[in-house]
Amino acid sequence: MHKTDPFPFELSVTVTERTPAAIEAAAYPLAERFFGSDAEVHVVSAKVQPDPDHHDRFTATVVFRRTIT
């Protein structure tokens, strides 16, 4: 790796929403804000669990990685 090569950062975000589509809609903008709007990102993992305080919501931790070509 050279000093000018980008780091293989992984960004972990946690969002709480009601549906899978809402989780995606909330998580992707956070990745875009960190990596930049033109960055291509890959979802490494997305772990979801019921929100213990609201039984109609789910808390997801999504890990993104920028695709480096």
Secondary structure, DSSP 8 states (H G I E B T S, - for coil): --TTS----EEEEEEEESSHHHHHHHHHHHHHHHH-TT--EEEEEEEEEE-TT-TT-EEEEEEEEE---
